[in-house]
Amino acid sequence: MFEGLASNYERYMTLLTERQKLVASNIANADTPGYRTKDIDFRSEFENLSEDMSPNVVEPANLAVKSDGNNVDLDREARLLAENALRYQIATNFAHGDLNDVKMAINEGKG
């Protein structure tokens, strides 16, 4: 049971980490002519839970393209940073709670 749960947490945290890297790269390239925003389809990647730990990078649709060909929207990227940080904190809290449950079960078995 715990092994499957740990695997899900690992996959979820890996996706969050990969998204954080992409968002940081998008922000860093906000003024790079021709740069195209990169992201992952977070929900689809997590639902698939494939063994491949590297998510499929996509270009988000419907982003306005500036005259220099760049389509980075800093407001969108800032929102994604905040959303990602919140998801990471929630996942960490859940993992901590689950680990405490396992620890408690082990300790009860000793008595």
C-alpha positions as CSV (number, residue, x, y, z in Angstrom):
1,M,0.0,0.0,0.0
2,F,2.6,2.5,1.1
3,E,4.8,1.7,-1.9
4,G,2.1,2.7,-4.4
5,L,1.3,5.8,-2.4
6,A,5.0,6.8,-2.3
7,S,5.2,6.2,-6.0
8,N,2.3,8.6,-6.6
9,Y,3.8,11.2,-4.4
10,E,7.1,10.8,-6.3
11,R,5.4,11.2,-9.6
12,Y,3.4,14.2,-8.5
13,M,6.5,16.0,-7.0
14,T,8.5,15.2,-10.1
15,L,5.8,16.9,-12.3
16,L,5.7,19.9,-10.0
17,T,9.5,20.2,-10.2
18,E,9.5,19.9,-14.0
19,R,6.8,22.5,-14.3
20,Q,8.7,24.9,-12.0
21,K,11.7,24.6,-14.2
22,L,9.7,25.3,-17.3
23,V,8.0,28.3,-15.8
24,A,11.3,29.7,-14.6
25,S,12.7,29.2,-18.1
26,N,9.7,31.0,-19.6
27,I,10.2,34.0,-17.3
28,A,13.9,34.1,-18.0
29,N,13.1,34.2,-21.7
30,A,10.3,36.7,-21.6
31,D,12.4,39.2,-23.7
32,T,14.0,36.6,-26.0
33,P,12.8,37.2,-29.6
34,G,11.0,34.1,-31.0
35,Y,10.9,32.2,-27.7
36,R,7.8,30.1,-27.3
37,T,6.2,29.3,-23.9
38,K,6.7,25.8,-22.7
39,D,4.5,23.9,-20.2
40,I,3.3,20.4,-19.4
41,D,-0.3,19.2,-19.5
42,F,-0.2,18.6,-15.7
43,R,-3.5,16.8,-15.3
44,S,-3.0,14.5,-18.2
45,E,0.6,13.7,-17.2
46,F,-0.5,12.9,-13.6
47,E,-3.5,10.8,-14.6
48,N,-1.3,8.7,-17.0
49,L,1.2,8.0,-14.2
50,S,3.5,6.3,-16.7
51,E,6.8,4.9,-15.7
52,D,8.5,7.5,-17.8
53,M,9.4,10.2,-15.3
54,S,10.0,12.9,-17.9
55,P,6.8,14.7,-18.9
56,N,5.8,15.6,-22.4
57,V,6.6,19.3,-22.9
58,V,3.9,21.2,-24.9
59,E,3.4,24.8,-26.2
60,P,0.2,26.2,-24.6
61,A,-2.4,27.2,-27.0
62,N,-4.0,30.7,-27.4
63,L,-1.2,32.8,-26.0
64,A,-0.8,36.2,-27.6
65,V,2.3,36.5,-29.8
66,K,4.3,39.7,-29.6
67,S,5.8,41.4,-32.7
68,D,9.1,39.7,-32.0
69,G,7.5,36.2,-32.0
70,N,7.7,35.8,-28.2
71,N,4.5,34.6,-26.5
72,V,5.5,34.6,-22.8
73,D,2.7,36.1,-20.7
74,L,4.4,37.1,-17.4
75,D,1.0,37.3,-15.6
76,R,0.3,33.7,-16.6
77,E,3.8,32.6,-15.5
78,A,3.5,34.3,-12.1
79,R,0.1,32.6,-11.6
80,L,1.6,29.3,-12.4
81,L,4.5,29.9,-10.0
82,A,2.1,30.6,-7.2
83,E,-0.1,27.6,-8.1
84,N,2.9,25.3,-8.3
85,A,4.1,26.4,-4.9
86,L,0.7,25.8,-3.3
87,R,0.5,22.4,-4.9
88,Y,3.9,21.5,-3.6
89,Q,3.1,22.6,-0.1
90,I,-0.2,20.6,-0.1
91,A,1.6,17.5,-1.4
92,T,4.3,17.8,1.2
93,N,1.7,18.1,3.9
94,F,-0.2,15.1,2.7
95,A,3.0,13.0,2.4
96,H,4.0,14.1,5.9
97,G,0.6,13.0,7.3
98,D,0.8,9.7,5.5
99,L,4.3,9.0,6.8
100,N,3.1,9.8,10.4
101,D,0.2,7.3,9.9
102,V,2.7,4.6,8.9
103,K,5.0,5.5,11.8
104,M,2.1,5.3,14.2
105,A,1.0,1.9,12.8
106,I,4.5,0.6,13.2
107,N,4.7,1.8,16.7
108,E,1.4,0.2,17.6
109,G,2.6,-3.1,16.3
110,K,5.5,-3.1,18.7
111,G,3.3,-3.0,21.8
